[in-house]
Amino acid sequence: MTVDKGQTSGQTTTVFDELKPGDRIEVEHGMVLDSDDELTKTTGTVLRTEHSPSADQNDYQSGDMILMELPNGDLAVVTIGESTIVKRV
């Protein structure tokens, strides 16, 4: 899993298995759109995590997921991918 990358931007990233409900986190996703690299950040509170030990990194229908509540009260599901970084805030 790519969530545990050690030091990133001066902050320690979080190991997925250490997340628990109530943790405040920031999730960074790297994406390529129209041949441009894009970085998106989402901040919220962990409601639950789901772990799929047999997840294939190329299969976007399965994998480790985080259900989180955004600051405005909306819910978001984050699927952990190759370029995902999760930090406690």
KOLLOKE-200264 format. One line per 4 residues: number of its first residue (from 1); their letters; for each residue x, y, z of C-alpha. Coordinates in Angstrom, 1 decimal, decimal comma. Each point is the difference from the previous one (the first is absolute). Example, Ala and Ser with C-alpha at 12.3 -4.5 7.8 and 13.67 -1.06 7.14 Angstrom:
BEGIN
1) as) 12,3:-4,5:7,8; 1,4:3,4:-0,7
This chain:
BEGIN
1) mtvd) 0,0:0,0:0,0; 1,2:3,5:-0,8; -1,5:1,8:2,9; 3,1:-0,5:2,1
5) kgqt) 2,7:2,1:-1,8; 1,9:1,2:3,1; 0,7:3,8:-0,2; -2,0:2,1:-2,4
9) sgqt) 0,1:3,8:0,0; 1,4:-0,1:3,6; -2,9:-2,1:1,3; -0,2:-3,7:0,8
13) ttvf) -2,6:-1,8:-2,1; -2,4:-2,4:1,6; -0,1:-3,8:-0,3; -3,4:-1,1:-1,2
17) delk) -0,4:-2,6:2,7; 0,6:2,6:2,7; -3,0:2,1:-1,0; -3,1:0,0:2,3
21) pgdr) -3,3:1,7:0,1; 0,3:3,6:1,1; 3,5:0,6:-1,5; 0,3:3,2:-1,9
25) ieve) 1,9:-0,7:-3,2; 1,1:1,7:-3,3; 0,1:-2,2:-3,1; 2,1:0,9:-3,0
29) hgmv) -0,6:-1,6:-3,4; 2,2:0,4:-3,0; -1,8:-0,1:-3,3; 0,9:0,5:-3,7
33) ldsd) -2,6:2,0:-1,8; 0,6:1,0:-3,7; 3,7:-0,8:0,5; 0,3:2,4:3,0
37) delt) 0,7:-1,2:3,5; -2,6:1,0:2,4; 0,1:-0,2:3,8; -3,3:0,0:1,9
41) kttg) -0,3:0,3:3,8; -3,0:-1,0:2,1; -0,3:0,5:3,7; -2,5:-1,6:2,3
45) tvlr) -0,7:-2,3:2,9; 0,3:-3,8:-0,3; -3,3:-1,8:0,6; 1,2:-3,5:-1,0
49) tehs) 2,6:-1,8:-2,0; -0,3:-3,2:-2,1; 2,9:-2,2:-0,8; 0,2:-2,4:-3,0
53) psad) 3,1:-2,1:0,5; -0,3:-1,4:-3,5; -0,4:3,3:-1,8; 1,8:0,4:-3,3
57) qndy) 1,5:3,5:-0,5; -1,3:0,0:-3,5; -3,5:-0,9:1,0; -1,8:3,2:1,0
61) qsgd) -3,1:-1,9:1,1; 1,7:-1,5:3,0; 2,6:1,1:2,5; 0,4:1,8:3,3
65) milm) -2,6:2,7:0,5; -0,6:2,8:2,4; -3,5:1,4:0,7; 0,4:3,5:1,3
69) elpn) -2,2:3,0:0,9; 1,0:3,2:-1,6; 0,0:3,3:1,9; -3,3:1,0:-1,6
73) gdla) -1,7:-3,2:1,1; 0,1:-1,8:-3,3; 1,3:-3,6:-0,1; 2,9:-1,1:-2,3
77) vvti) 1,5:-3,4:-0,8; 3,7:-0,1:-0,7; 1,5:-3,0:-1,7; 3,7:-0,3:0,8
81) gest) 2,0:-0,1:-3,2; 3,6:0,0:-1,1; 0,3:3,8:0,3; -2,0:0,5:3,2
85) ivkr) 1,5:1,6:3,1; -1,9:0,1:3,3; 1,1:2,3:2,8; -1,5:0,7:3,4
89) v) -0,7:3,6:0,6
